[in-house]
Amino acid sequence: QVKLVESGGGSVQAGGSLRLSCAASKSLANTYCVGWFRQAPQKEREGLAAIDSRGATSYADSVKGRFTISQDNAKNSLYLQMNNLKPEDTAMYHCAASPGCRWPASEVLQDITKDYFGYWGQGTQVTVSS
């Protein structure tokens, strides 16, 4: 079992940047697929970015070119750098991890919003004003 704790959310104006962090209670290197998803009120979960167990990445079209996912295995941490934020990015952001995952990054991105994916944290709120 792994515990995930997100941080770094806040309120910014459109065009601004935030860097979200996700601290894991154990190493996620090599055997986990990891990523970020978000959920806004009255909307479905949306997978944003994922890293598979080989280190390949995948991004949703809505954030491609603006968001960057990265992982620091020495710190058991996952990050999401978010640039050029828009009001429609306002949501609760969650990191997630799937143990023993062998899916490619593109499939991880699809499955990260599903309840069976694995573990996720409580989330950190991001609010973008126009």
LUMLO-120352 format. One line per 10 residues: number of its first residue (from 1); their letters; for each residue x, y, z of N, C-alpha, C. Coordinates in nm, 2 decimals, padded with zeros to 4 digits. Each point is the difference from the previous one (the first is absolute). Example, Ala and Ser with C-alpha at 12.3 -4.5 7.8 and 13.67 -1.06 7.14 Angstrom:
2
1 = as = 01.32 -00.57 00.78 -00.09 00.12 00.00 00.09 00.12 00.00  -00.04 00.11 -00.07 00.09 00.11 00.00 -00.08 00.11 00.08;
END
This chain:
130
1 = qvklvesggg = 00.08 -00.12 00.00 -00.08 00.12 00.00 00.09 00.12 00.00  -00.05 00.11 -00.06 00.08 00.12 -00.01 -00.09 00.12 00.03  00.05 00.10 00.08 -00.08 00.12 00.03 00.06 00.11 -00.08  -00.09 00.08 -00.06 00.03 00.11 -00.09 -00.05 00.13 00.06  00.08 00.10 00.01 -00.04 00.13 00.05 00.04 00.11 -00.10  -00.10 00.07 -00.05 00.02 00.11 -00.09 00.02 00.13 00.07  00.07 00.09 -00.07 00.02 00.14 00.05 00.03 00.09 -00.12  -00.01 00.13 00.03 00.04 00.10 -00.10 -00.11 00.07 -00.07  -00.12 -00.04 00.03 -00.12 00.07 -00.06 -00.01 00.14 00.05  -00.09 00.08 -00.06 -00.03 00.13 00.04 -00.08 00.08 -00.10;
11 = svqaggslrl = 00.00 00.13 00.02 -00.08 00.08 -00.09 00.09 00.09 -00.08  -00.02 00.00 -00.13 00.09 00.08 -00.09 -00.09 00.06 -00.11  00.06 00.10 -00.06 -00.07 00.06 -00.11 00.03 -00.07 -00.13  -00.09 00.01 -00.10 00.02 -00.06 -00.13 00.14 00.04 -00.05  00.07 -00.10 -00.06 00.13 00.02 -00.05 00.11 -00.03 00.10  -00.04 -00.02 00.12 00.10 -00.03 00.11 00.04 -00.14 00.00  00.09 -00.04 00.10 00.05 -00.13 00.01 -00.01 -00.05 00.14  00.00 -00.13 00.01 00.00 -00.07 00.13 00.08 -00.13 -00.02  00.06 -00.05 00.11 00.07 -00.13 00.00 -00.06 -00.08 00.11  -00.07 -00.11 -00.04 -00.05 -00.09 00.10 00.10 -00.11 00.03;
21 = scaaskslan = 00.00 -00.04 00.13 00.08 -00.10 00.04 -00.08 -00.12 00.06  00.05 -00.12 -00.01 -00.07 -00.11 00.06 00.11 -00.09 00.07  -00.01 00.00 00.13 00.09 -00.08 00.08 -00.05 -00.14 00.03  00.08 -00.10 -00.03 -00.05 -00.14 00.02 00.07 -00.06 00.12  -00.07 -00.09 00.06 00.06 -00.06 00.13 00.10 -00.11 -00.03  00.02 -00.04 -00.13 00.10 -00.09 -00.03 00.04 00.02 -00.15  00.11 -00.07 -00.04 00.05 00.02 -00.13 -00.11 -00.04 -00.11  -00.01 00.08 -00.10 -00.09 -00.04 -00.11 00.08 -00.03 -00.13  00.13 -00.01 00.02 00.09 -00.03 -00.12 -00.03 -00.13 -00.06  00.00 -00.01 -00.13 00.01 -00.12 -00.08 -00.13 -00.09 00.00;
31 = tycvgwfrqa = -00.07 -00.01 00.11 -00.11 -00.10 00.01 -00.13 00.07 00.01  -00.01 00.13 00.00 -00.12 00.07 00.00 -00.02 00.09 -00.12  -00.12 00.01 -00.04 -00.04 00.11 -00.10 -00.06 00.11 00.09  00.03 00.12 -00.04 -00.05 00.12 00.08 -00.05 00.10 -00.09  -00.07 00.10 00.06 -00.06 00.11 -00.08 -00.08 00.09 00.08  -00.07 00.09 -00.07 -00.08 00.10 00.06 -00.14 00.00 -00.07  -00.10 00.02 00.08 -00.13 00.03 -00.06 -00.07 00.11 00.08  -00.10 00.06 -00.06 -00.07 00.11 00.07 -00.16 -00.03 -00.01  -00.06 00.07 00.09 -00.15 -00.01 00.00 -00.06 00.14 00.05  -00.08 00.05 -00.09 -00.07 00.13 00.03 -00.14 -00.04 00.05;
41 = pqkereglaa = -00.06 00.09 00.07 -00.14 -00.02 00.05 -00.09 -00.03 -00.12  -00.09 -00.10 00.02 -00.09 -00.05 -00.11 00.06 -00.05 -00.13  00.13 -00.03 00.01 00.07 -00.05 -00.12 00.06 -00.13 00.03  00.03 -00.08 -00.10 00.07 -00.13 00.01 00.15 00.02 00.03  00.06 -00.10 00.05 00.14 00.00 00.01 00.07 00.01 -00.13  00.11 00.07 -00.01 00.07 00.02 -00.12 00.15 -00.04 00.02  00.04 -00.10 -00.07 00.15 -00.03 00.00 00.08 00.10 -00.07  00.11 00.05 00.07 00.07 00.11 -00.06 00.14 -00.05 -00.05  00.07 -00.07 00.08 00.14 -00.04 -00.04 00.04 -00.13 00.07  00.08 -00.08 -00.06 00.03 -00.13 00.05 00.14 -00.04 -00.03;
51 = idsrgatsya = 00.07 -00.08 00.08 00.13 -00.05 -00.02 -00.02 -00.16 00.02  00.04 -00.07 -00.10 00.00 -00.15 00.02 00.12 -00.05 00.07  00.01 -00.13 00.02 00.11 -00.06 00.08 00.13 00.01 -00.07  00.00 00.03 -00.13 00.13 00.02 -00.07 00.04 00.14 -00.01  -00.09 00.09 00.04 00.04 00.15 00.00 -00.06 00.07 -00.11  -00.08 -00.06 -00.09 -00.06 00.07 -00.11 -00.12 00.08 00.06  -00.03 00.11 -00.07 -00.10 00.09 00.05 -00.11 00.02 -00.11  -00.12 00.04 00.05 -00.11 00.02 -00.08 -00.08 00.12 00.06  -00.06 00.08 -00.09 -00.08 00.12 00.04 -00.13 00.01 -00.06  -00.10 00.05 00.07 -00.13 00.03 -00.06 00.02 00.12 -00.10;
61 = dsvkgrftis = -00.08 00.00 -00.10 00.01 00.11 -00.10 -00.03 00.14 00.07  -00.08 00.00 00.10 -00.04 00.12 00.06 00.12 00.07 00.08  00.10 -00.08 00.03 00.11 00.06 00.07 00.14 -00.01 -00.07  00.00 -00.07 -00.11 00.12 -00.03 -00.07 00.07 00.14 -00.04  00.13 00.01 00.03 00.07 00.12 -00.03 -00.01 00.10 00.11  -00.09 -00.02 00.10 00.00 00.09 00.11 00.04 -00.06 00.13  -00.03 -00.13 00.02 00.03 -00.07 00.12 00.11 -00.10 -00.03  00.09 -00.02 00.11 00.11 -00.10 -00.01 00.00 -00.08 00.12  00.00 -00.13 -00.02 00.01 -00.10 00.11 00.14 -00.04 00.02  00.04 -00.02 00.12 00.14 -00.05 00.03 00.00 -00.08 00.13;
71 = qdnaknslyl = 00.10 -00.08 00.02 00.01 -00.09 00.11 00.14 00.01 00.06  00.02 00.01 00.13 00.12 00.00 00.06 00.01 -00.13 00.09  00.05 -00.10 -00.04 00.00 -00.13 00.07 00.08 00.01 00.13  00.10 00.08 00.00 00.08 00.02 00.12 -00.08 00.06 00.12  -00.10 00.08 -00.04 -00.08 00.06 00.10 -00.14 -00.06 00.01  -00.02 -00.11 -00.07 -00.13 -00.06 00.00 -00.11 00.10 -00.03  00.02 00.08 -00.10 -00.09 00.11 -00.03 -00.03 00.01 -00.15  -00.12 00.05 -00.02 -00.05 00.03 -00.14 -00.04 00.14 -00.01  00.01 00.06 -00.11 -00.02 00.14 -00.02 -00.09 00.03 -00.12  -00.07 00.11 00.00 -00.07 00.05 -00.12 00.02 00.15 -00.01;
81 = qmnnlkpedt = 00.08 00.04 -00.10 00.03 00.14 -00.02 -00.11 00.05 -00.10  -00.07 00.10 00.04 -00.11 00.05 -00.07 00.02 00.14 -00.04  00.01 00.03 -00.13 00.02 00.13 -00.05 -00.11 00.05 -00.08  -00.01 00.13 -00.02 -00.11 00.06 -00.08 -00.14 -00.05 00.04  -00.02 00.01 00.13 -00.12 -00.05 00.05 -00.12 00.07 -00.05  -00.11 -00.07 -00.01 -00.13 00.06 -00.05 -00.11 -00.02 00.10  -00.10 00.08 00.00 -00.11 -00.02 00.10 -00.06 -00.14 -00.01  00.00 -00.06 -00.11 -00.06 -00.13 -00.01 00.09 -00.11 00.06  00.12 00.04 00.04 00.08 -00.09 00.08 -00.03 -00.01 00.15  -00.10 00.08 00.04 -00.04 00.00 00.14 -00.06 -00.13 00.03;
91 = amyhcaaspg = 00.05 -00.07 00.11 -00.04 -00.13 00.04 00.08 -00.05 00.12  -00.04 -00.11 00.05 00.08 -00.07 00.10 00.09 -00.10 -00.07  00.13 00.01 00.03 00.10 -00.08 -00.07 00.05 -00.11 00.09  00.01 -00.12 -00.06 00.04 -00.12 00.08 00.11 -00.07 -00.08  00.10 -00.05 00.08 00.10 -00.09 -00.05 -00.05 -00.14 00.02  00.04 -00.10 -00.08 -00.04 -00.14 00.01 00.12 -00.09 -00.03  -00.01 -00.12 00.05 00.10 -00.10 -00.03 -00.06 -00.14 -00.01  00.05 -00.07 -00.09 -00.05 -00.14 -00.02 00.11 -00.10 00.01  00.00 -00.09 00.10 00.11 -00.09 00.03 00.00 -00.11 -00.11  00.12 -00.05 -00.03 00.02 -00.11 -00.09 -00.05 00.03 -00.14;
101 = crwpasevlq = -00.01 00.13 -00.04 -00.06 00.04 -00.12 00.10 -00.03 -00.12  -00.05 -00.05 -00.11 00.08 -00.03 -00.12 -00.07 00.07 -00.12  -00.09 00.08 00.02 -00.07 00.07 -00.11 00.09 00.11 -00.06  -00.01 00.02 -00.13 00.07 00.12 -00.06 -00.07 00.13 00.05  00.08 00.11 -00.01 -00.05 00.12 00.06 -00.13 00.05 -00.06  -00.03 -00.03 -00.12 -00.13 00.04 -00.06 -00.12 -00.07 00.07  00.02 -00.13 00.03 -00.10 -00.07 00.07 -00.01 00.05 00.15  00.11 00.03 00.06 00.00 00.05 00.14 -00.09 00.12 00.00  00.02 00.09 -00.10 -00.08 00.12 00.00 -00.15 -00.02 -00.01  -00.04 -00.11 -00.07 -00.14 -00.03 -00.01 -00.05 -00.06 00.13;
111 = ditkdyfgyw = 00.08 -00.08 00.07 -00.05 -00.08 00.11 00.02 00.07 00.14  00.07 00.11 00.00 00.04 00.07 00.12 -00.12 00.05 00.07  -00.11 00.03 -00.07 -00.12 00.05 00.06 -00.09 -00.11 00.06  00.03 -00.13 -00.02 -00.09 -00.11 00.04 00.03 -00.03 00.14  -00.10 -00.05 00.07 00.01 -00.04 00.14 00.10 -00.11 00.02  00.02 -00.09 -00.10 00.08 -00.11 00.01 00.15 00.03 -00.02  00.03 00.12 -00.03 00.14 00.04 -00.04 00.10 -00.04 00.11  -00.04 00.04 00.12 00.10 -00.02 00.11 -00.02 00.09 00.11  00.10 00.09 00.02 -00.01 00.09 00.12 00.00 00.14 -00.05  -00.06 00.09 00.08 00.01 00.14 -00.03 -00.01 00.08 00.13;
121 = gqgtqvtvss = 00.04 00.13 -00.01 00.00 00.08 00.12 -00.13 00.08 00.01  -00.01 00.08 00.10 -00.12 00.08 00.03 -00.01 00.12 -00.09  00.10 00.04 -00.06 00.00 00.10 -00.10 00.04 00.14 00.05  00.03 00.09 -00.10 00.03 00.14 00.03 -00.08 00.08 -00.09  -00.06 00.11 00.05 -00.09 00.08 -00.08 00.08 00.11 -00.08  -00.03 00.01 -00.13 00.05 00.10 -00.09 -00.11 00.09 -00.05  00.01 00.13 00.02 -00.10 00.09 -00.04 00.07 00.11 -00.09  -00.06 00.01 -00.12 00.06 00.10 -00.10 -00.10 00.10 -00.03  00.03 00.13 00.03 -00.10 00.10 -00.03 00.04 00.07 -00.13  -00.10 00.06 -00.06 00.02 00.07 -00.13 00.03 00.14 00.02;
END
